[in-house]
Amino acid sequence: MTDTNYIVVIPARYGSTRFEGKPLALIQGVPMLQRVWQQAQKSSASRVVVATDDQRIFDCAREFGAEVVMTRDDHVSGTDRLAEVADKLDFADDAVIVNVQGDEPLIPGSVVEQVAANLQTYKQAAMATLCEPIESIDDVHNSNVVKVVANDIGFAQYFSRASIPVNRSDKSELSPAGVWRHIGVYAYRARTLREFVKRGPHPIELSESLEQLRVMMWGGLIHIEPAVEAVPGGVDTPEDLERLNRELSND
């Protein structure tokens, strides 16, 4: 458990390009959003809030007991949505907010605590996030699996949907060795969220469809380290949902 006081916000959008209505998709009969909320409740967060732009998701969240905030439907990213929540709920500038993606239904509470504590430890960081080694060559080439390269002192250098870094010594195939998957959990202070909105989307962010690149492009530091506990892959597509349901059925 961490002594850090922090709030979890779960952005949940209905109109996903790859999987419309994803937050309401059922995992063993339970809405995915509810699964994510339950996992977040296992952390030491002082508050867990769902942020959505859709009445169906709002009603679902209320039904299973979540605090939920209705937001605009024109946000470019989940982080922009969190910034609206921070203003609506009047969070102080130094409040620590953890963004738990609404498509990570198996994320352990321990990693939520980890990323919040890391932001408090690394005061120079604008954000904190996590990663884990990629072990499958298929994941290396899967654009839905976001890759990250970090320096030796724990700060991200770049995030991409492409296969980075490239192993030029292996001409036939890129080896998974040394390739890291970015885990979709972020911690920021409310002041960073407000700066994020003020800056507006960056062309590189839009090209990769990765919101964290907006912070990197203005020179903000993003602390990153391996997760303290394995994090099963999130649900990006209907095929991912089918796979997860099969795995849970087998368990």
C-alpha positions as CSV (number, residue, x, y, z in Angstrom):
1,M,0.0,0.0,0.0
2,T,1.2,3.5,-0.7
3,D,0.8,6.6,1.5
4,T,0.1,8.7,-1.6
5,N,-3.3,10.3,-1.7
6,Y,-4.7,9.9,-5.2
7,I,-7.9,9.7,-7.2
8,V,-8.6,7.2,-10.0
9,V,-10.5,8.4,-13.0
10,I,-11.7,5.8,-15.7
11,P,-12.5,7.4,-19.1
12,A,-15.1,5.4,-20.9
13,R,-16.2,6.4,-24.4
14,Y,-18.9,4.7,-26.4
15,G,-17.8,5.5,-29.9
16,S,-14.5,3.6,-30.1
17,T,-13.3,3.3,-33.8
18,R,-12.1,-0.3,-33.3
19,F,-14.8,-1.5,-31.0
20,E,-18.0,0.6,-30.6
21,G,-19.7,0.3,-27.2
22,K,-16.6,-1.4,-25.7
23,P,-17.2,-0.3,-22.1
24,L,-20.5,-2.1,-22.1
25,A,-19.2,-5.4,-23.7
26,L,-19.7,-8.3,-21.4
27,I,-16.9,-10.3,-19.8
28,Q,-18.3,-13.4,-18.3
29,G,-21.7,-11.6,-18.1
30,V,-20.2,-8.5,-16.4
31,P,-19.8,-5.2,-18.3
32,M,-16.1,-4.4,-19.0
33,L,-16.4,-1.0,-17.3
34,Q,-17.6,-2.7,-14.1
35,R,-14.6,-5.0,-14.2
36,V,-12.2,-2.1,-14.6
37,W,-13.9,-0.2,-11.7
38,Q,-13.8,-3.3,-9.5
39,Q,-10.0,-3.6,-10.1
40,A,-9.5,0.1,-9.4
41,Q,-11.4,-0.3,-6.1
42,K,-8.7,-2.9,-5.0
43,S,-6.1,-0.1,-5.0
44,S,-5.6,2.4,-2.2
45,A,-7.2,5.3,-4.2
46,S,-9.3,7.7,-2.1
47,R,-11.9,8.0,-4.8
48,V,-12.7,6.2,-8.1
49,V,-14.7,8.1,-10.7
50,V,-16.0,7.1,-14.2
51,A,-15.9,9.7,-16.9
52,T,-18.1,9.2,-19.9
53,D,-19.8,11.0,-22.8
54,D,-22.7,8.5,-23.3
55,Q,-25.9,8.1,-21.3
56,R,-25.9,4.3,-21.7
57,I,-22.5,4.1,-20.0
58,F,-23.5,6.7,-17.4
59,D,-26.6,4.6,-16.5
60,C,-24.6,1.4,-16.4
61,A,-22.0,2.9,-14.1
62,R,-24.6,4.2,-11.7
63,E,-26.3,0.8,-11.7
64,F,-23.2,-0.9,-10.4
65,G,-22.6,1.8,-7.8
66,A,-19.8,4.0,-9.4
67,E,-19.4,7.7,-9.1
68,V,-19.8,9.0,-12.6
69,V,-19.3,12.3,-14.4
70,M,-20.8,13.2,-17.8
71,T,-18.4,14.9,-20.1
72,R,-18.4,16.4,-23.5
73,D,-18.3,14.1,-26.6
74,D,-15.7,16.0,-28.6
75,H,-12.5,15.1,-26.6
76,V,-9.5,14.0,-28.6
77,S,-8.2,11.7,-25.9
78,G,-9.0,10.2,-22.5
79,T,-6.6,12.6,-20.9
80,D,-8.6,15.6,-22.3
81,R,-11.6,14.0,-20.8
82,L,-9.8,13.7,-17.4
83,A,-9.0,17.4,-17.6
84,E,-12.7,18.2,-17.8
85,V,-13.4,16.0,-14.8
86,A,-10.6,17.7,-12.8
87,D,-12.3,21.1,-13.5
88,K,-15.8,19.9,-12.9
89,L,-14.8,18.3,-9.5
90,D,-12.5,21.3,-8.7
91,F,-9.4,19.2,-8.1
92,A,-6.5,21.2,-6.6
93,D,-3.5,21.7,-9.0
94,D,-1.3,19.3,-7.0
95,A,-4.0,16.6,-6.8
96,V,-2.6,13.2,-8.1
97,I,-5.0,11.6,-10.6
98,V,-4.5,8.1,-12.0
99,N,-6.0,7.4,-15.5
100,V,-7.0,3.7,-15.6
101,Q,-8.0,2.9,-19.2
102,G,-11.5,1.6,-19.5
103,D,-10.3,-1.4,-21.5
104,E,-7.9,-2.9,-18.9
105,P,-10.4,-5.2,-17.0
106,L,-7.7,-7.2,-15.3
107,I,-5.4,-4.5,-14.2
108,P,-4.1,-5.2,-10.7
109,G,-4.6,-2.7,-7.9
110,S,-0.9,-2.9,-7.1
111,V,0.1,-1.3,-10.4
112,V,-2.4,1.5,-9.9
113,E,-0.7,2.3,-6.5
114,Q,2.8,1.9,-8.1
115,V,2.2,4.6,-10.8
116,A,0.7,7.0,-8.2
117,A,3.7,6.6,-5.9
118,N,6.2,7.0,-8.7
119,L,4.7,10.4,-9.7
120,Q,5.1,11.5,-6.1
121,T,8.7,10.2,-5.9
122,Y,9.9,11.8,-9.2
123,K,8.8,15.4,-8.7
124,Q,10.4,16.5,-12.0
125,A,8.0,14.2,-14.0
126,A,4.9,15.6,-15.6
127,M,3.5,12.0,-15.8
128,A,4.3,8.5,-14.7
129,T,3.3,5.3,-16.4
130,L,4.4,1.6,-16.6
131,C,5.6,-1.1,-19.0
132,E,6.4,-4.8,-19.3
133,P,8.6,-6.9,-21.5
134,I,7.0,-8.2,-24.8
135,E,7.5,-11.9,-25.2
136,S,5.6,-12.6,-28.4
137,I,6.8,-11.7,-31.9
138,D,3.2,-11.2,-32.9
139,D,2.8,-8.5,-30.2
140,V,6.0,-6.8,-31.5
141,H,4.3,-6.3,-34.9
142,N,0.8,-5.6,-33.6
143,S,-0.1,-1.9,-33.9
144,N,-2.6,-2.3,-31.0
145,V,0.3,-3.1,-28.7
146,V,2.0,0.2,-27.9
147,K,5.8,0.0,-27.6
148,V,8.0,2.3,-25.5
149,V,11.8,3.0,-25.4
150,A,13.1,4.5,-22.1
151,N,16.5,5.7,-21.0
152,D,18.7,4.2,-18.3
153,I,17.3,6.6,-15.6
154,G,13.7,5.7,-16.1
155,F,12.3,8.3,-18.4
156,A,10.4,7.5,-21.6
157,Q,12.1,8.6,-24.9
158,Y,9.3,7.6,-27.3
159,F,6.1,5.6,-27.6
160,S,5.0,4.1,-30.9
161,R,2.6,1.6,-32.4
162,A,5.5,0.6,-34.7
163,S,8.1,-2.0,-33.8
164,I,10.7,-0.1,-31.8
165,P,13.6,-0.5,-31.2
166,V,14.5,-2.3,-34.5
167,N,17.1,-5.1,-34.2
168,R,19.2,-4.5,-37.4
169,S,21.4,-7.5,-36.7
170,D,18.4,-9.8,-37.4
171,K,17.5,-9.2,-41.0
172,S,14.7,-11.8,-41.1
173,E,12.7,-10.9,-38.0
174,L,12.6,-8.5,-35.1
175,S,13.3,-10.2,-31.8
176,P,11.1,-9.5,-28.8
177,A,14.2,-9.2,-26.6
178,G,14.5,-5.7,-25.3
179,V,11.0,-4.6,-26.6
180,W,8.7,-3.2,-24.0
181,R,4.9,-2.9,-24.0
182,H,3.4,0.3,-22.6
183,I,0.7,-0.4,-20.0
184,G,-2.2,2.0,-20.3
185,V,-2.2,3.5,-16.8
186,Y,-1.0,7.1,-16.2
187,A,-0.6,9.3,-13.2
188,Y,-0.5,13.1,-13.4
189,R,-1.1,16.1,-11.3
190,A,-4.2,18.2,-12.1
191,R,-2.0,21.1,-13.2
192,T,-0.5,18.8,-16.0
193,L,-4.0,18.0,-17.2
194,R,-4.9,21.7,-17.4
195,E,-1.6,22.4,-19.4
196,F,-2.4,19.4,-21.6
197,V,-5.7,20.9,-22.7
198,K,-4.2,24.4,-23.1
199,R,-1.5,23.0,-25.5
200,G,-4.0,21.2,-27.7
201,P,-3.3,18.1,-29.8
202,H,0.2,17.7,-31.4
203,P,0.6,16.3,-35.0
204,I,2.8,13.5,-33.7
205,E,0.2,12.6,-31.1
206,L,-2.5,12.5,-33.7
207,S,-0.3,10.5,-36.1
208,E,0.4,7.7,-33.6
209,S,-3.0,8.1,-31.8
210,L,-1.1,8.2,-28.5
211,E,-2.0,11.0,-26.1
212,Q,1.1,10.8,-24.0
213,L,3.2,12.1,-26.9
214,R,1.5,15.5,-26.4
215,V,3.4,15.8,-23.1
216,M,6.7,14.6,-24.6
217,M,6.4,17.0,-27.5
218,W,6.3,20.0,-25.1
219,G,9.3,18.6,-23.3
220,G,7.5,17.1,-20.3
221,L,9.2,14.1,-18.6
222,I,7.3,10.8,-18.3
223,H,8.7,8.4,-15.7
224,I,8.3,4.8,-16.6
225,E,9.3,1.5,-15.0
226,P,8.3,-2.2,-15.2
227,A,5.1,-3.0,-13.4
228,V,5.4,-4.7,-10.1
229,E,2.8,-7.3,-11.2
230,A,2.0,-8.8,-14.5
231,V,-0.8,-7.0,-16.4
232,P,-2.8,-9.0,-18.8
233,G,-3.3,-7.3,-22.2
234,G,-6.2,-5.0,-22.5
235,V,-9.2,-5.3,-24.8
236,D,-8.7,-3.4,-28.1
237,T,-10.9,-5.3,-30.5
238,P,-13.8,-7.8,-30.4
239,E,-11.3,-10.5,-31.0
240,D,-9.5,-9.6,-27.8
241,L,-12.8,-9.8,-26.0
242,E,-13.5,-13.3,-27.3
243,R,-10.0,-14.4,-26.3
244,L,-10.4,-13.1,-22.8
245,N,-13.8,-14.7,-22.4
246,R,-12.3,-18.0,-23.5
247,E,-9.3,-17.7,-21.1
248,L,-11.6,-16.9,-18.2
249,S,-13.9,-19.8,-19.0
250,N,-10.9,-22.2,-19.1
251,D,-9.8,-20.8,-15.7
